[in-house]
Amino acid sequence: MTLLRKHINQAVAFIRKHTTMQPEIGIILGTGLGGLVKEIRKETVLDYDDIPHFPVSTVESHHGKLIFGTLSGKNVVAMQGRFHYYEGYTMQQVTFPVRVMSHKAGLGATTLLISNAAGGMNPRFRKGDLMIITDHINLQGDNPLIGPNDDDLGPRFPDMSEPYDHELISLAQRAARDLKIKVQHGVFVAVQGPNLETRAEYRFLRGIGADAVGMSTVPENIVANHMGMRVLGMSIITDECFPDTLKPVTVEEVIAVANKAEPKLTAIMKELVKRL
């Protein structure tokens, strides 16, 4: 048994002392996107600190709780607070909760919904827009699958031709249309952070085909794909990253924009879960 599998088993064994719920859907709630928590009918709430081998989020606005309950009639497990590579964790630590949530080794989820805050580089995007992620570029300089592979969790060389599930993207589009909420689509690029990018870096990232940039989501997506989970990713565009008109931005401004856009994202996610 690999050390990773041993750690997953220990975390799951602890969680199973508190709940027998089999979640169908895992949800990762990012910066300023906690509104969905209020919509979940909670059955069990566990602190990350108490779960064996879980890292603890050090980032403002990330709460650090694993929530079990129902959303739109479906069993879900939601991460209130996520981990980032820039906090000093390994990629394996960042993605450990996804392993625990999944059907392959953990709690039972076969679908993963991820949200994040991102900088918009596509000139058509505006602050407060929602973007459905259609594909991604990994520029974090690391990969959560590096190291020994546990063949029971997934293949050594997982295919990534459809990292974000086409059917889930269509469902999210239809949900947004029926709710009369405008959504953008685009390619998300993940960088290490924690600093924001320079003008030259924004030009470079746009030049290689990215529409939005952030510091999360891609590691979790890779691990979910490794384990055969279906993934949907959505970004709130919290700042406009156009090199020629770039203005300084603070984390407070980012969170304020995310909070304002949050009800729209919450509505789409709720409707999407109902239709799954």
KOLGU-557100 format. One record per residue: residue number from 1; residue in one letter; y, x, z of N, C-alpha, C in turn. Coordinates in steps of 0.02 Angstrom, whole numbers, plus 50000, padded with zeros to 5 digits. Layout:
- NUM  a  Y  X  Z  Y  X  Z  Y  X  Z
...
//
This chain:
- 1  m  49940  50042  50000  50000  50000  50000  50063  50044  50000
- 2  t  50110  50029  49955  50172  50068  49954  50214  50052  50015
- 3  l  50259  50098  50032  50304  50088  50089  50348  50026  50076
- 4  l  50369  50017  50014  50410  49959  49997  50372  49894  50013
- 5  r  50308  49891  49991  50269  49830  50004  50260  49819  50079
- 6  k  50249  49873  50116  50241  49869  50188  50304  49839  50220
- 7  h  50363  49863  50198  50426  49839  50225  50437  49765  50206
- 8  i  50420  49746  50144  50426  49676  50123  50382  49632  50167
- 9  n  50320  49653  50178  50273  49614  50218  50299  49604  50290
- 10  q  50329  49657  50317  50355  49653  50386  50415  49604  50390
- 11  a  50459  49607  50339  50516  49562  50337  50493  49489  50329
- 12  v  50445  49479  50284  50420  49411  50272  50385  49384  50334
- 13  a  50346  49426  50368  50310  49405  50429  50360  49382  50482
- 14  f  50416  49419  50489  50467  49399  50538  50497  49332  50518
- 15  i  50515  49324  50454  50547  49262  50430  50499  49203  50440
- 16  r  50435  49214  50428  50386  49159  50433  50376  49135  50505
- 17  k  50398  49175  50554  50396  49152  50624  50449  49098  50635
- 18  h  50499  49095  50590  50556  49050  50600  50557  48992  50551
- 19  t  50524  49000  50493  50523  48945  50444  50461  48950  50400
- 20  t  50434  48892  50382  50377  48890  50335  50400  48868  50265
- 21  m  50466  48858  50258  50492  48833  50194  50474  48879  50137
- 22  q  50454  48850  50081  50440  48887  50019  50498  48874  49971
- 23  p  50548  48919  49969  50605  48907  49924  50585  48917  49851
- 24  e  50610  48872  49808  50600  48880  49736  50653  48926  49707
- 25  i  50712  48925  49739  50770  48958  49709  50802  49005  49760
- 26  g  50817  49067  49739  50855  49113  49779  50927  49115  49754
- 27  i  50975  49120  49799  51046  49120  49780  51081  49178  49814
- 28  i  51119  49217  49776  51160  49271  49805  51233  49251  49797
- 29  l  51267  49243  49854  51337  49222  49855  51381  49283  49863
- 30  g  51425  49294  49815  51468  49354  49816  51536  49341  49846
- 31  t  51582  49388  49836  51649  49388  49864  51684  49320  49857
- 32  g  51705  49292  49915  51744  49230  49914  51706  49170  49887
- 33  l  51639  49176  49880  51601  49122  49849  51555  49087  49899
- 34  g  51579  49081  49961  51538  49052  50014  51537  48976  50014
- 35  g  51575  48944  49970  51581  48871  49971  51515  48835  49964
- 36  l  51469  48866  49927  51404  48834  49915  51365  48826  49981
- 37  v  51380  48870  50029  51346  48867  50094  51356  48799  50127
- 38  k  51416  48771  50120  51431  48706  50151  51390  48650  50119
- 39  e  51369  48661  50057  51331  48609  50021  51256  48611  50037
- 40  i  51233  48666  50066  51162  48673  50082  51147  48637  50147
- 41  r  51097  48593  50146  51073  48561  50208  51028  48612  50242
- 42  k  51055  48642  50294  51022  48701  50324  50962  48681  50367
- 43  e  50908  48719  50358  50849  48711  50399  50844  48769  50449
- 44  t  50854  48830  50424  50849  48890  50466  50902  48940  50443
- 45  v  50936  48972  50489  50984  49025  50473  50966  49088  50513
- 46  l  50956  49143  50478  50937  49206  50511  50991  49259  50497
- 47  d  51007  49299  50548  51054  49355  50539  51017  49413  50507
- 48  y  51051  49446  50460  51021  49505  50429  51000  49557  50481
- 49  d  51042  49563  50534  51028  49613  50586  50958  49605  50616
- 50  d  50933  49543  50616  50869  49529  50650  50809  49539  50604
- 51  i  50820  49539  50539  50764  49543  50492  50745  49615  50480
- 52  p  50681  49634  50492  50661  49704  50482  50678  49730  50412
- 53  h  50709  49790  50412  50724  49828  50350  50781  49798  50308
- 54  f  50812  49743  50331  50871  49718  50295  50930  49762  50310
- 55  p  50968  49783  50259  51032  49816  50274  51081  49766  50305
- 56  v  51137  49789  50328  51189  49745  50356  51252  49754  50314
- 57  s  51280  49698  50290  51339  49703  50247  51399  49728  50286
- 58  t  51436  49775  50256  51494  49804  50290  51559  49779  50258
- 59  v  51553  49733  50210  51611  49714  50170  51644  49651  50197
- 60  e  51711  49654  50200  51751  49596  50218  51730  49537  50175
- 61  s  51724  49478  50205  51706  49415  50170  51631  49408  50156
- 62  h  51591  49457  50175  51518  49450  50168  51488  49441  50238
- 63  h  51457  49384  50251  51441  49365  50320  51376  49393  50348
- 64  g  51326  49402  50306  51264  49432  50331  51214  49384  50360
- 65  k  51202  49328  50325  51153  49278  50349  51108  49257  50292
- 66  l  51044  49246  50309  50996  49219  50261  50985  49146  50279
- 67  i  51001  49102  50231  51003  49030  50245  50947  48994  50207
- 68  f  50907  48956  50243  50854  48915  50213  50875  48842  50219
- 69  g  50867  48804  50164  50884  48734  50167  50873  48701  50100
- 70  t  50904  48642  50090  50897  48607  50026  50966  48600  49994
- 71  l  50966  48606  49928  51027  48597  49888  51008  48554  49829
- 72  s  51042  48498  49820  51025  48450  49767  50951  48433  49767
- 73  g  50922  48429  49828  50852  48408  49834  50801  48463  49823
- 74  k  50823  48525  49810  50777  48581  49799  50778  48628  49859
- 75  n  50720  48658  49874  50717  48708  49927  50748  48773  49903
- 76  v  50796  48799  49941  50831  48861  49922  50833  48910  49980
- 77  v  50840  48974  49963  50857  49026  50012  50919  49061  49985
- 78  a  50971  49065  50026  51035  49092  50003  51055  49152  50045
- 79  m  51077  49204  50011  51106  49263  50045  51181  49252  50052
- 80  q  51203  49244  50114  51275  49239  50127  51299  49309  50145
- 81  g  51321  49344  50093  51338  49415  50101  51286  49457  50065
- 82  r  51310  49502  50023  51264  49545  49985  51280  49617  49999
- 83  f  51240  49661  49971  51248  49733  49982  51269  49767  49917
- 84  h  51307  49821  49925  51333  49857  49867  51314  49930  49871
- 85  y  51304  49960  49814  51287  50031  49809  51341  50074  49842
- 86  y  51405  50053  49834  51460  50094  49861  51463  50095  49937
- 87  e  51426  50050  49969  51424  50051  50043  51381  50109  50069
- 88  g  51346  50142  50023  51305  50199  50044  51231  50184  50047
- 89  y  51213  50123  50029  51142  50104  50028  51109  50132  49966
- 90  t  51043  50140  49969  51005  50157  49908  50999  50093  49867
- 91  m  50982  50102  49803  50970  50044  49760  50913  50002  49786
- 92  q  50863  50034  49817  50806  49997  49844  50829  49953  49903
- 93  q  50876  49979  49943  50902  49938  49999  50944  49880  49973
- 94  v  50986  49894  49923  51029  49842  49894  50988  49783  49869
- 95  t  50930  49798  49840  50889  49746  49808  50832  49720  49852
- 96  f  50825  49749  49911  50769  49730  49955  50766  49654  49968
- 97  p  50823  49620  49982  50819  49548  49994  50792  49508  49935
- 98  v  50805  49532  49873  50778  49497  49814  50702  49502  49814
- 99  r  50676  49561  49832  50603  49569  49838  50575  49519  49888
- 100  v  50609  49513  49945  50585  49469  49998  50588  49395  49977
- 101  m  50640  49376  49939  50647  49306  49918  50596  49286  49865
- 102  s  50571  49334  49827  50533  49318  49767  50463  49291  49780
- 103  h  50434  49262  49728  50366  49234  49732  50313  49289  49729
- 104  k  50331  49348  49703  50281  49400  49693  50255  49429  49758
- 105  a  50302  49440  49806  50280  49472  49867  50308  49439  49929
- 106  g  50352  49391  49918  50389  49366  49975  50384  49291  49986
- 107  l  50442  49259  49983  50449  49191  50009  50434  49136  49959
- 108  g  50434  49151  49893  50414  49100  49845  50462  49085  49788
- 109  a  50523  49113  49789  50573  49095  49737  50553  49123  49669
- 110  t  50558  49081  49618  50544  49102  49549  50608  49106  49507
- 111  t  50663  49080  49535  50727  49080  49500  50780  49112  49546
- 112  l  50824  49152  49517  50878  49184  49555  50945  49167  49524
- 113  l  50990  49141  49565  51059  49127  49544  51105  49177  49578
- 114  i  51145  49212  49538  51188  49265  49565  51261  49249  49548
- 115  s  51305  49258  49596  51376  49252  49582  51412  49315  49603
- 116  n  51469  49328  49571  51509  49386  49590  51582  49376  49571
- 117  a  51624  49420  49596  51693  49424  49575  51698  49483  49526
- 118  a  51735  49474  49472  51738  49526  49421  51808  49531  49391
- 119  g  51823  49590  49364  51886  49600  49328  51875  49581  49254
- 120  g  51921  49540  49227  51914  49519  49158  51947  49568  49110
- 121  m  51909  49590  49060  51936  49637  49010  51943  49605  48941
- 122  n  51909  49548  48931  51916  49512  48868  51985  49479  48866
- 123  p  52024  49493  48814  52093  49466  48812  52097  49390  48816
- 124  r  52042  49355  48801  52043  49282  48805  52035  49257  48877
- 125  f  52015  49301  48922  52002  49280  48991  52066  49280  49032
- 126  r  52068  49234  49081  52124  49230  49127  52098  49228  49199
- 127  k  52140  49251  49245  52125  49249  49316  52102  49179  49337
- 128  g  52046  49175  49372  52021  49110  49394  51970  49079  49348
- 129  d  51960  49109  49288  51909  49084  49242  51839  49097  49271
- 130  l  51791  49057  49249  51721  49069  49264  51687  49097  49202
- 131  m  51644  49146  49211  51607  49175  49154  51532  49172  49167
- 132  i  51496  49142  49120  51423  49145  49122  51403  49212  49092
- 133  i  51363  49251  49130  51342  49317  49106  51286  49309  49055
- 134  t  51296  49336  48995  51246  49331  48942  51204  49395  48936
- 135  d  51232  49450  48961  51197  49515  48957  51235  49563  49002
- 136  h  51206  49622  49013  51242  49671  49055  51233  49742  49031
- 137  i  51277  49786  49057  51273  49858  49046  51271  49890  49116
- 138  n  51223  49934  49127  51218  49968  49192  51250  50037  49188
- 139  l  51309  50042  49219  51343  50108  49223  51348  50131  49296
- 140  q  51300  50110  49337  51302  50130  49407  51270  50198  49419
- 141  g  51241  50226  49367  51213  50294  49373  51149  50296  49413
- 142  d  51117  50239  49424  51055  50236  49463  51018  50173  49444
- 143  n  50956  50167  49467  50915  50110  49449  50868  50095  49507
- 144  p  50862  50032  49528  50820  50016  49586  50745  50026  49574
- 145  l  50725  50037  49511  50654  50046  49495  50632  50119  49493
- 146  i  50679  50165  49505  50662  50236  49506  50617  50249  49567
- 147  g  50565  50289  49557  50518  50303  49611  50450  50273  49595
- 148  p  50404  50275  49644  50337  50248  49632  50341  50174  49614
- 149  n  50300  50152  49566  50299  50081  49547  50241  50046  49581
- 150  d  50255  49988  49611  50202  49946  49638  50183  49896  49583
- 151  d  50124  49907  49552  50104  49865  49495  50095  49792  49513
- 152  d  50083  49777  49577  50077  49707  49598  50144  49671  49598
- 153  l  50199  49710  49604  50266  49680  49603  50290  49671  49531
- 154  g  50273  49718  49487  50296  49714  49419  50276  49776  49379
- 155  p  50287  49775  49313  50265  49831  49271  50310  49892  49278
- 156  r  50282  49950  49263  50320  50013  49265  50381  50009  49219
- 157  f  50373  49980  49160  50428  49977  49110  50443  49905  49092
- 158  p  50480  49869  49135  50493  49798  49121  50539  49789  49061
- 159  d  50524  49736  49023  50566  49719  48965  50632  49689  48989
- 160  m  50687  49707  48955  50753  49680  48975  50789  49649  48915
- 161  s  50750  49620  48868  50781  49591  48809  50816  49524  48825
- 162  e  50796  49493  48881  50829  49431  48902  50839  49432  48977
- 163  p  50885  49477  49001  50893  49484  49074  50920  49422  49108
- 164  y  50959  49382  49070  50985  49318  49096  50953  49263  49054
- 165  d  50917  49219  49087  50874  49170  49055  50913  49122  49010
- 166  h  50892  49118  48946  50928  49076  48897  50929  49003  48917
- 167  e  50873  48979  48944  50868  48909  48964  50916  48894  49021
- 168  l  50921  48940  49070  50968  48930  49126  51040  48933  49101
- 169  i  51054  48977  49053  51122  48981  49025  51140  48914  48992
- 170  s  51093  48885  48954  51105  48820  48921  51116  48765  48973
- 171  l  51075  48766  49026  51083  48716  49079  51151  48721  49113
- 172  a  51173  48783  49126  51238  48795  49158  51295  48772  49111
- 173  q  51287  48786  49046  51338  48764  48998  51345  48688  48997
- 174  r  51287  48654  48995  51288  48581  48994  51316  48552  49059
- 175  a  51297  48583  49115  51323  48559  49180  51400  48567  49181
- 176  a  51425  48624  49158  51497  48636  49156  51532  48586  49110
- 177  r  51502  48574  49053  51532  48527  49005  51536  48457  49034
- 178  d  51481  48435  49066  51480  48367  49095  51529  48361  49153
- 179  l  51541  48417  49188  51589  48416  49244  51660  48430  49220
- 180  k  51667  48440  49154  51733  48455  49123  51764  48519  49152
- 181  i  51721  48569  49163  51745  48634  49188  51737  48684  49131
- 182  k  51792  48718  49116  51790  48768  49061  51754  48831  49085
- 183  v  51708  48856  49044  51675  48919  49060  51681  48968  49001
- 184  q  51685  49031  49018  51682  49084  48968  51611  49112  48967
- 185  h  51597  49153  48917  51532  49188  48914  51547  49261  48900
- 186  g  51504  49306  48925  51517  49376  48910  51468  49424  48941
- 187  v  51480  49486  48924  51439  49543  48947  51472  49572  49010
- 188  f  51431  49580  49063  51455  49607  49127  51434  49680  49131
- 189  v  51481  49724  49149  51464  49794  49159  51470  49810  49234
- 190  a  51419  49843  49260  51420  49861  49331  51436  49935  49338
- 191  v  51486  49950  49380  51506  50019  49395  51495  50031  49470
- 192  q  51499  50094  49491  51485  50109  49562  51539  50082  49609
- 193  g  51603  50090  49591  51656  50074  49639  51658  50128  49693
- 194  p  51694  50117  49749  51730  50056  49765  51801  50052  49737
- 195  n  51826  50106  49706  51894  50101  49678  51892  50058  49615
- 196  l  51949  50027  49601  51956  49991  49538  51965  50042  49482
- 197  e  51963  50019  49420  51961  50065  49364  52031  50086  49341
- 198  t  52033  50143  49306  52096  50166  49276  52106  50131  49209
- 199  r  52166  50138  49182  52179  50108  49116  52130  50135  49064
- 200  a  52119  50201  49066  52074  50233  49017  52003  50206  49025
- 201  e  51982  50195  49087  51915  50169  49099  51908  50097  49073
- 202  y  51960  50056  49084  51957  49988  49057  51952  49989  48981
- 203  r  51989  50034  48948  51985  50039  48874  51914  50059  48853
- 204  f  51886  50107  48890  51818  50130  48875  51767  50073  48884
- 205  l  51771  50037  48940  51723  49984  48955  51727  49927  48904
- 206  r  51788  49911  48886  51798  49859  48834  51770  49884  48767
- 207  g  51781  49949  48754  51759  49978  48691  51683  49979  48683
- 208  i  51647  49982  48739  51573  49983  48733  51543  49913  48736
- 209  g  51587  49862  48737  51561  49794  48729  51561  49751  48791
- 210  a  51595  49772  48845  51595  49732  48906  51655  49684  48908
- 211  d  51644  49625  48935  51697  49575  48943  51723  49572  49015
- 212  a  51681  49591  49063  51701  49589  49134  51667  49647  49170
- 213  v  51700  49670  49224  51674  49728  49261  51671  49712  49335
- 214  g  51617  49736  49367  51609  49726  49439  51564  49780  49468
- 215  m  51548  49773  49532  51512  49826  49569  51446  49802  49598
- 216  s  51419  49747  49569  51358  49719  49597  51317  49687  49542
- 217  t  51270  49645  49560  51232  49599  49516  51179  49632  49473
- 218  v  51195  49688  49440  51147  49719  49395  51084  49744  49431
- 219  p  51090  49779  49488  51029  49801  49523  50984  49741  49542
- 220  e  51015  49688  49568  50976  49629  49587  50942  49597  49526
- 221  n  50978  49597  49470  50950  49569  49409  50890  49610  49385
- 222  i  50896  49676  49387  50841  49719  49365  50778  49707  49406
- 223  v  50787  49703  49473  50729  49692  49517  50699  49623  49506
- 224  a  50742  49572  49497  50717  49504  49485  50676  49502  49420
- 225  n  50701  49536  49368  50665  49539  49304  50599  49576  49312
- 226  h  50601  49629  49352  50540  49669  49365  50485  49623  49394
- 227  m  50506  49574  49435  50458  49531  49467  50447  49464  49431
- 228  g  50474  49459  49370  50462  49399  49330  50501  49338  49351
- 229  m  50557  49348  49385  50599  49291  49403  50647  49275  49346
- 230  r  50667  49212  49341  50719  49193  49294  50786  49201  49329
- 231  v  50836  49226  49293  50901  49242  49324  50958  49208  49286
- 232  l  51005  49180  49325  51070  49159  49298  51124  49196  49337
- 233  g  51172  49224  49302  51228  49258  49335  51294  49227  49314
- 234  m  51339  49217  49363  51406  49192  49347  51459  49233  49384
- 235  s  51514  49247  49349  51569  49285  49378  51631  49241  49383
- 236  i  51668  49251  49438  51737  49226  49441  51782  49284  49419
- 237  i  51822  49273  49369  51869  49325  49346  51928  49325  49394
- 238  t  51931  49377  49436  51981  49377  49490  52044  49417  49473
- 239  d  52040  49459  49421  52100  49495  49401  52095  49512  49327
- 240  e  52154  49520  49296  52158  49534  49224  52166  49609  49213
- 241  c  52117  49638  49180  52114  49711  49174  52131  49733  49103
- 242  f  52192  49718  49082  52215  49736  49015  52256  49800  49021
- 243  p  52232  49855  48992  52264  49920  49004  52339  49923  48993
- 244  d  52363  49888  48941  52435  49894  48924  52481  49855  48971
- 245  t  52452  49808  49009  52494  49769  49056  52466  49771  49127
- 246  l  52429  49825  49141  52394  49829  49205  52442  49833  49265
- 247  k  52427  49791  49315  52467  49791  49377  52421  49808  49436
- 248  p  52448  49838  49489  52406  49851  49548  52379  49785  49576
- 249  v  52318  49788  49605  52288  49728  49634  52257  49746  49701
- 250  t  52259  49699  49749  52230  49712  49816  52169  49668  49825
- 251  v  52127  49687  49873  52067  49647  49887  52085  49577  49912
- 252  e  52142  49571  49947  52165  49506  49970  52180  49460  49911
- 253  e  52211  49487  49858  52225  49447  49798  52161  49426  49764
- 254  v  52113  49472  49760  52048  49457  49729  52014  49400  49766
- 255  i  52012  49404  49833  51979  49352  49873  52015  49285  49866
- 256  a  52082  49288  49863  52121  49226  49856  52105  49190  49791
- 257  v  52100  49228  49736  52082  49198  49671  52011  49171  49673
- 258  a  51966  49209  49703  51896  49187  49708  51891  49121  49747
- 259  n  51929  49118  49803  51927  49057  49844  51954  48996  49806
- 260  k  52005  49008  49765  52035  48953  49727  51987  48927  49673
- 261  a  51949  48973  49643  51903  48954  49589  51836  48930  49615
- 262  e  51824  48944  49679  51759  48930  49710  51733  48858  49701
- 263  p  51775  48806  49710  51749  48737  49702  51718  48725  49633
- 264  k  51747  48756  49581  51720  48746  49513  51650  48777  49508
- 265  l  51643  48837  49534  51578  48871  49532  51526  48834  49574
- 266  t  51547  48811  49633  51503  48773  49677  51478  48710  49642
- 267  a  51523  48675  49607  51505  48613  49572  51453  48627  49517
- 268  i  51464  48681  49479  51416  48698  49425  51348  48717  49454
- 269  m  51349  48758  49506  51285  48780  49536  51246  48721  49564
- 270  k  51282  48676  49598  51249  48616  49626  51216  48574  49571
- 271  e  51254  48563  49518  51229  48522  49462  51172  48557  49426
- 272  l  51177  48623  49419  51124  48662  49388  51059  48656  49428
- 273  v  51064  48664  49494  51004  48660  49537  50973  48591  49531
- 274  k  51015  48539  49528  50989  48470  49522  50948  48463  49458
- 275  r  50969  48498  49404  50936  48490  49338  50877  48536  49328
- 276  l  50866  48582  49375  50809  48628  49367  50742  48592  49374
//
